[in-house]
Every structure is written in C-alpha cells, then in structure tokens.
Amino acid sequence: MTPAKPTACLALADGTLFYGQGFGATGQTEAELCFNTAMTGYQEIMTDPSYAGQVVTFTFPHIGNVGVNPEDDETGDPVASGMVVKWMPTDPSNWRAAQDLSRWLASRGRIAIGGVDTRRLTRAIRQAGAPHVALAHNPDGTFDIEALVASARSFAGLEGMDLAKDVTCAQSYRWNEKRWAWPDGYTPQTDPKFKVVAVDYGAKRNILRCLASAGCDVTVLPATATADDVMAHNPDGVFLSNGPGDPAATGEYAVPMIRNVLEKDLPVFGICLGHQMLALALGAKTVKMNHGHHGANHPVKDLETGKVEITSMNHGFAVDAQTLPDGVVETHTSLFDGSNCGIRVEGKPVYSVQYHPEASPGPQDSYYLFERFAEAMASRTG
C-alpha cells in the first residue's frame, strides 16, 4: 500500500523536518515546542492558558480517542498553538463526546500533525532543549521548506515575553462553580465562607472550581490589577494563578502589586506562574529550563513532611532556589531533577507551589493545598 502523501510538516530551527498528516486547521504557526507525558486530558492541555506560544507533542499515542466536550475546556478556546501526535485521531468512543478532535481544532484555528515519530522528537527536545518550530498544514502537500525553517528561526522565543496579558480576562468577574462530581456534574457554591481575589495570569477553570469547592467566593481580576484594585474587594485571601510566558517579564507589573499585598498580612497562595511571581516579589530569581516539566506523573517531595506527591506540571521556567532570601523556605522539590517546586514565608500564611494541585488532567494528591488556604483564611477571620 502506497503511503499517503504528507499534508503537514514540522520544521525545527536547526533544519530538522518531520512530515505527517495534517488535521484541524490549515495554515502555519510558529512557536516553542514542548512534550507532554500525560495519558489523559488532551483537551484540558490544549485549553490551558499556560501553553500560549507553544506547540505540544503528546508522548501518549491515543490522542483524540474520547473526543471533546464543552465541560472539559479550561478556558473558552484552545490556547496552545498546535499539537503533534503519533497516530491520527480515531472516531471518538466515549459517552461524553460532543465533537471529534479534528473538527474542534479546525473550528478554533489550531493546527495539528499526526503520524510523527514522537519518541524521536521527544528525545531531540530533551537533548537539545525546547526548539523553536514552524508547523504547517497544507492539504495539497506543498511546502516551502526554506521559508518554514526561516520562520522557525525567526520565532522570538518565550524568554522576555509577557504572555499573561494576552490570556488574562478583559474585566473582573465572579466565579462560584465547584468541581465536577457524579452525578450532578458542576454545581454552584451556595454557602461560601471566604472572599478571595484571584489574579488571572491565565487561570484554569478547574483552579477556580477548587477554590469554590474549598468554600471561597471568588472574584477574578485581570493580570494588570493593582494592589488597590485587589484590596478594594476587602478579600480574606489572595490567589495568584498559573499562566504562560517569562515570569520576569510579567513581573514588571505583577511584582509591585504582590509586594504591596504582602504588606497587608493576608493569606496568599500561588500556583505555577503565580508561584514564580510570588518568588520574584520576595526577592528570588527565575531561570529558563532546558525542556521544562509537562505531564501528569511528576513526583514532588514535601521537604517538611517527607511525603511524596504525584503531580501535574506545566512550566518552562523555574524558581532558582539558590536565590531565595532569608525567611523564605523551600518546601517542595522535584524528584526528577531537584528543581524548586514550592516555597513559604516563615511566620506568615504565604505559600506557593510550582505544580498544579487542581490536576485536570492528573492525580489529585495535592488538593489539600486549597484546604490549607481556606484554613489560613479561617484562622485570620476567626
């Protein structure tokens, strides 16, 4: 049987080419390439705002097999620039499926390529670092390879890029939806105990649901909110969300706000980019990682209890633990590479983690962190 003519091409900045079958939208996009090792949750991954500016290679081959549905979106539309998979998606086989993956991507302008040797591609990323790429889908199989490689090389990269402003909410809003539970699905929080301001650097919906499930009445503010904006809501606690891009760039406007809020002695909880923002506000520095952490199977050790949690991660930058100032304690580290995964301020209800305790997708070992945040607010309010 004659192999099908390639209709998509992934060009790396070093000139390496991967051909395959295109699906989703047609056209071309440039981005940083990462790989994700999660076995489930491709829809949540594609709609996670933290993936802005990135094409995601899925190491698990069965992508698209359960289709997509509106309930599993982490934001309104896919944010990741594109996707790379081993096998072309099959027809969905799941009772929750409302649409197949290819049509969903096409309707939202996202390009995908199937039939790629994702193991080879993953090894290349691990060895040489996250490359800049150009991904093109053309049904007639015609590609200007020289132009594609040039486009990959011209991508500016994520260092120095403030992407939070591109994915944050345009205006403030309230959130009261709790986590999904059988058989009723998502239900509203009708008896909140605490007022929380969540600063949206690219917040996933499931994080907001976890806050609501922990008893919070959540008001979401844009990434550019000032300390006065935050305190105008008279919150019992402040949450700093996940998000994309270079934390140092976002920190230009986020760090002054966080430092002012820290002076109010409120409980503060940060996740992912929010963790990095808090660390920067406390005087630490962040660094770009070789290929980052992206997956739902990352072991993290709690240095204060000795407990190991299996966590969901998605980050290409990390807090440099060597730069943590006096009074800031490293609480968690990655068992993969020893990188920093959590901090707390001595004597204050201020802490953050690099990983995603809300999962979606991933294990739920770390949900207790939301309950800890609620306990800190309860102690403050009496």
C-alpha positions as CSV (number, residue, x, y, z in Angstrom):
1,M,0.0,0.0,0.0
2,T,1.4,3.4,-1.0
3,P,1.9,5.7,2.0
4,A,-0.4,8.8,2.0
5,K,1.3,11.9,0.8
6,P,2.3,14.2,3.7
7,T,0.0,17.1,4.2
8,A,1.8,18.6,7.2
9,C,5.3,19.5,8.1
10,L,7.0,20.4,11.4
11,A,10.2,22.3,10.8
12,L,12.7,22.8,13.7
13,A,15.0,25.8,13.7
14,D,18.0,23.6,13.2
15,G,16.6,22.4,9.9
16,T,15.3,19.0,11.1
17,L,12.0,18.2,9.4
18,F,9.1,15.9,10.4
19,Y,6.4,15.1,7.9
20,G,3.0,13.7,8.7
21,Q,-0.8,14.0,8.0
22,G,-2.4,17.3,8.9
23,F,-5.7,17.7,10.8
24,G,-7.5,20.5,12.4
25,A,-7.0,24.0,10.8
26,T,-4.9,24.6,7.7
27,G,-2.1,27.2,7.6
28,Q,1.1,27.8,9.5
29,T,2.1,28.7,13.1
30,E,5.4,29.4,14.8
31,A,6.0,28.5,18.5
32,E,8.2,26.8,21.0
33,L,7.9,23.0,21.0
34,C,7.4,21.0,24.2
35,F,6.3,17.5,25.1
36,N,3.6,16.4,27.5
37,T,3.6,12.9,29.0
38,A,0.0,12.8,30.3
39,M,-2.0,9.8,29.2
40,T,-5.3,11.7,29.5
41,G,-6.6,15.2,29.3
42,Y,-5.5,16.4,25.8
43,Q,-8.5,18.8,25.7
44,E,-7.6,20.3,29.1
45,I,-4.0,20.6,28.0
46,M,-4.8,22.4,24.7
47,T,-7.1,24.9,26.5
48,D,-4.7,25.5,29.4
49,P,-3.6,29.2,29.0
50,S,-0.1,28.3,30.3
51,Y,0.5,26.7,26.8
52,A,0.3,30.0,25.0
53,G,3.2,30.3,22.5
54,Q,3.8,26.5,22.5
55,V,3.1,23.5,20.2
56,V,2.5,20.4,22.3
57,T,3.9,17.0,21.4
58,F,1.9,14.3,23.1
59,T,4.0,11.2,24.0
60,F,0.9,9.1,24.6
61,P,-0.3,7.8,21.2
62,H,-4.0,7.6,21.7
63,I,-4.9,11.3,21.3
64,G,-8.5,12.1,20.2
65,N,-10.0,8.8,21.2
66,V,-12.5,10.2,23.6
67,G,-13.4,13.3,21.5
68,V,-14.1,16.7,23.1
69,N,-16.9,18.2,25.1
70,P,-17.7,21.7,26.4
71,E,-17.3,20.7,30.1
72,D,-13.6,19.9,29.8
73,D,-12.4,23.2,28.4
74,E,-10.1,25.0,30.8
75,T,-10.8,28.3,29.0
76,G,-13.0,29.4,26.2
77,D,-10.8,28.2,23.3
78,P,-7.6,26.3,22.7
79,V,-4.6,28.4,23.7
80,A,-1.7,26.1,22.6
81,S,-0.6,26.9,19.1
82,G,-0.8,23.4,17.8
83,M,-0.3,19.7,18.5
84,V,1.9,16.8,17.4
85,V,0.7,13.2,17.8
86,K,1.9,9.7,16.9
87,W,-1.3,8.3,15.5
88,M,-4.1,10.1,13.6
89,P,-7.2,10.6,15.8
90,T,-9.8,7.9,15.5
91,D,-13.6,8.4,15.8
92,P,-14.4,9.3,19.4
93,S,-15.6,6.4,21.6
94,N,-16.9,8.0,24.8
95,W,-20.4,8.8,26.0
96,R,-19.4,12.4,26.9
97,A,-18.0,13.2,23.4
98,A,-19.8,16.1,21.7
99,Q,-17.4,16.5,18.8
100,D,-14.3,14.9,17.3
101,L,-10.9,16.4,17.9
102,S,-10.1,17.3,14.3
103,R,-13.3,19.4,13.8
104,W,-12.9,21.0,17.1
105,L,-9.3,22.1,16.3
106,A,-10.4,23.3,12.8
107,S,-13.2,25.4,14.2
108,R,-10.8,27.1,16.6
109,G,-7.9,27.7,14.2
110,R,-5.5,25.2,15.7
111,I,-3.1,23.1,13.5
112,A,-2.2,19.5,14.2
113,I,0.1,16.9,12.7
114,G,-0.2,13.1,13.1
115,G,1.9,10.2,12.0
116,V,5.1,11.7,13.6
117,D,7.8,9.7,15.4
118,T,7.1,11.4,18.8
119,R,9.7,9.3,20.6
120,R,12.4,10.7,18.3
121,L,11.0,14.2,18.7
122,T,10.9,13.9,22.5
123,R,14.5,12.7,22.6
124,A,15.5,15.7,20.5
125,I,13.7,18.1,22.9
126,R,15.3,16.5,26.0
127,Q,18.8,16.6,24.5
128,A,18.9,20.0,22.8
129,G,16.2,21.9,24.7
130,A,12.8,23.1,23.7
131,P,13.3,24.2,20.0
132,H,11.6,26.9,18.0
133,V,9.4,25.4,15.3
134,A,7.1,26.2,12.4
135,L,4.1,23.9,11.9
136,A,2.3,23.9,8.5
137,H,-0.8,22.1,7.3
138,N,-1.5,22.2,3.5
139,P,-3.9,19.6,2.1
140,D,-2.1,19.6,-1.2
141,G,1.2,18.7,0.4
142,T,3.2,21.6,-1.0
143,F,5.6,23.3,1.4
144,D,8.3,25.9,1.0
145,I,10.8,24.2,3.3
146,E,13.3,27.0,3.2
147,A,10.7,29.5,4.3
148,L,9.4,27.2,7.0
149,V,12.8,26.8,8.6
150,A,13.4,30.5,8.4
151,S,10.0,31.1,10.1
152,A,11.1,28.7,12.9
153,R,14.4,30.6,13.3
154,S,12.6,33.9,13.4
155,F,10.3,33.0,16.3
156,A,11.4,35.3,19.2
157,G,11.1,32.6,21.9
158,L,9.4,32.7,25.3
159,E,12.3,34.4,27.2
160,G,11.4,38.0,27.8
161,M,7.8,37.5,26.6
162,D,4.9,38.7,28.8
163,L,2.1,36.4,27.6
164,A,-0.1,36.8,30.7
165,K,-1.6,40.0,29.3
166,D,-2.7,38.1,26.2
167,V,-4.6,35.4,28.0
168,T,-5.9,37.2,31.1
169,C,-9.6,38.3,31.4
170,A,-10.6,41.6,30.0
171,Q,-12.5,42.6,33.1
172,S,-13.3,41.3,36.6
173,Y,-15.9,38.6,37.2
174,R,-17.3,36.4,39.9
175,W,-16.9,32.6,40.0
176,N,-19.0,30.2,42.1
177,E,-18.9,26.8,40.2
178,K,-17.4,23.9,42.1
179,R,-15.6,20.8,41.0
180,W,-17.3,18.2,38.9
181,A,-18.9,15.4,40.9
182,W,-21.1,12.5,40.0
183,P,-24.0,12.5,39.2
184,D,-24.7,16.3,39.2
185,G,-21.6,17.5,37.3
186,Y,-20.7,21.1,38.2
187,T,-22.8,22.7,40.9
188,P,-22.7,26.2,42.4
189,Q,-21.1,27.2,45.7
190,T,-24.1,28.4,47.7
191,D,-22.5,28.9,51.1
192,P,-19.1,30.5,50.7
193,K,-17.1,31.2,53.8
194,F,-14.3,33.4,52.5
195,K,-13.8,36.2,50.0
196,V,-10.9,35.5,47.6
197,V,-9.5,37.7,44.9
198,A,-7.9,35.5,42.2
199,V,-5.4,37.4,40.0
200,D,-5.7,35.9,36.5
201,Y,-2.4,35.4,34.7
202,G,-4.0,32.7,32.7
203,A,-6.2,30.8,35.2
204,K,-7.6,27.4,34.5
205,R,-11.2,27.0,35.3
206,N,-10.6,23.9,37.4
207,I,-8.4,26.0,39.8
208,L,-11.3,28.4,40.3
209,R,-13.6,25.4,40.9
210,C,-11.2,24.1,43.5
211,L,-11.2,27.4,45.3
212,A,-15.1,27.4,45.2
213,S,-15.2,23.9,46.5
214,A,-12.9,24.9,49.4
215,G,-15.6,27.5,50.4
216,C,-14.4,30.6,48.6
217,D,-16.5,33.3,47.0
218,V,-14.1,34.1,44.1
219,T,-13.6,37.4,42.3
220,V,-11.2,37.2,39.3
221,L,-9.2,40.2,38.4
222,P,-7.0,40.9,35.3
223,A,-3.3,40.3,35.5
224,T,-2.6,44.0,35.5
225,A,-4.7,44.6,38.6
226,T,-3.1,46.9,41.2
227,A,-2.9,46.4,44.9
228,D,-5.6,49.0,45.3
229,D,-7.8,47.0,42.9
230,V,-7.3,43.9,44.9
231,M,-7.9,45.5,48.3
232,A,-11.0,47.3,47.1
233,H,-12.7,43.9,47.3
234,N,-11.8,43.5,51.0
235,P,-10.6,39.9,50.5
236,D,-9.8,37.3,53.1
237,G,-7.1,35.9,50.9
238,V,-5.4,36.5,47.5
239,F,-4.7,33.8,44.9
240,L,-2.1,34.1,42.2
241,S,-2.9,31.9,39.2
242,N,-1.0,29.9,36.6
243,G,-0.1,31.4,33.2
244,P,2.3,31.5,30.3
245,G,5.5,33.2,29.3
246,D,8.5,34.6,31.1
247,P,7.8,35.3,34.7
248,A,10.4,38.1,34.8
249,A,8.5,39.9,32.0
250,T,5.1,39.6,33.7
251,G,6.8,40.5,37.0
252,E,7.4,44.1,35.7
253,Y,3.8,44.9,36.7
254,A,2.8,42.0,38.9
255,V,5.7,42.1,41.4
256,P,4.9,45.7,42.7
257,M,1.2,44.6,43.2
258,I,2.2,41.5,45.1
259,R,4.7,43.3,47.3
260,N,2.0,45.8,48.3
261,V,-0.5,43.0,49.0
262,L,2.1,41.1,51.2
263,E,2.2,44.2,53.5
264,K,-1.5,43.6,54.3
265,D,-0.7,40.2,56.0
266,L,-3.3,38.4,54.1
267,P,-3.1,34.7,53.2
268,V,-1.6,34.4,49.7
269,F,-1.5,31.2,47.6
270,G,0.2,30.9,44.2
271,I,0.3,28.2,41.6
272,C,2.7,27.8,38.7
273,L,3.3,31.3,37.2
274,G,1.7,32.6,40.4
275,H,4.4,30.7,42.4
276,Q,7.1,32.3,40.3
277,M,5.5,35.8,40.7
278,L,5.5,35.4,44.5
279,A,9.1,34.2,44.5
280,L,10.1,37.3,42.4
281,A,8.2,39.6,44.7
282,L,10.1,38.1,47.7
283,G,13.4,38.7,46.0
284,A,14.3,35.4,44.3
285,K,15.0,34.9,40.6
286,T,13.7,32.6,37.9
287,V,15.5,30.7,35.1
288,K,14.5,29.2,31.8
289,M,14.6,25.4,31.9
290,N,16.1,23.1,29.2
291,H,12.8,21.5,28.3
292,G,10.5,22.2,31.2
293,H,8.1,19.9,33.0
294,H,4.9,19.0,31.2
295,G,2.9,16.0,32.3
296,A,0.7,14.4,35.0
297,N,3.2,12.0,36.6
298,H,5.8,14.2,38.2
299,P,6.9,13.2,41.7
300,V,7.4,16.0,44.1
301,K,8.7,15.7,47.7
302,D,7.4,17.8,50.5
303,L,10.6,18.6,52.3
304,E,8.8,19.3,55.6
305,T,6.8,16.1,55.9
306,G,8.8,13.7,53.7
307,K,5.7,12.9,51.8
308,V,5.9,12.4,48.0
309,E,3.0,13.5,45.8
310,I,2.5,12.6,42.2
311,T,1.6,15.9,40.5
312,S,0.5,17.6,37.3
313,M,3.0,20.1,35.9
314,N,3.3,22.6,33.0
315,H,6.1,25.0,33.2
316,G,9.2,26.0,31.2
317,F,10.7,28.4,33.8
318,A,11.6,27.6,37.4
319,V,12.4,29.5,40.6
320,D,16.1,29.4,41.4
321,A,16.2,28.0,44.9
322,Q,19.7,29.3,45.4
323,T,18.3,32.9,45.3
324,L,15.6,32.5,47.9
325,P,16.2,35.2,50.6
326,D,16.3,34.6,54.3
327,G,12.8,34.0,55.7
328,V,11.6,32.2,52.6
329,V,11.7,28.4,53.0
330,E,11.9,25.9,50.1
331,T,9.1,23.4,50.8
332,H,8.9,21.1,47.8
333,T,11.4,19.8,45.2
334,S,11.1,17.7,42.0
335,L,12.3,14.2,42.3
336,F,13.1,14.2,38.6
337,D,15.7,17.0,38.6
338,G,15.7,18.6,42.1
339,S,14.2,21.9,40.8
340,N,12.2,24.1,43.2
341,C,8.5,23.2,43.4
342,G,7.3,25.2,46.5
343,I,8.0,27.9,48.9
344,R,6.6,29.5,52.0
345,V,7.3,32.6,54.1
346,E,8.3,32.0,57.7
347,G,5.7,33.1,60.1
348,K,3.1,34.1,57.5
349,P,0.2,32.3,55.7
350,V,2.0,32.9,52.4
351,Y,3.0,29.9,50.2
352,S,3.0,28.7,46.6
353,V,3.8,25.6,44.5
354,Q,5.1,25.1,41.0
355,Y,2.9,22.2,40.2
356,H,-0.9,22.1,39.6
357,P,-2.8,20.8,42.7
358,E,-6.1,21.1,40.8
359,A,-4.9,18.5,38.3
360,S,-7.2,18.4,35.3
361,P,-5.7,16.3,34.0
362,G,-3.7,14.4,36.6
363,P,-3.7,13.0,40.1
364,Q,-5.4,14.8,42.9
365,D,-2.8,14.1,45.6
366,S,-2.4,17.8,46.2
367,Y,-5.9,19.2,46.6
368,Y,-5.2,19.6,50.3
369,L,-3.4,22.8,49.4
370,F,-6.7,24.5,48.7
371,E,-8.0,23.4,52.0
372,R,-4.8,24.7,53.7
373,F,-5.5,28.1,52.0
374,A,-9.1,28.0,53.4
375,E,-7.8,27.1,56.9
376,A,-5.4,30.1,56.8
377,M,-8.2,32.4,56.0
378,A,-10.4,30.9,58.7
379,S,-7.6,31.5,61.3
380,R,-7.3,35.1,60.2
381,T,-11.1,35.8,60.3
382,G,-11.6,34.0,63.5
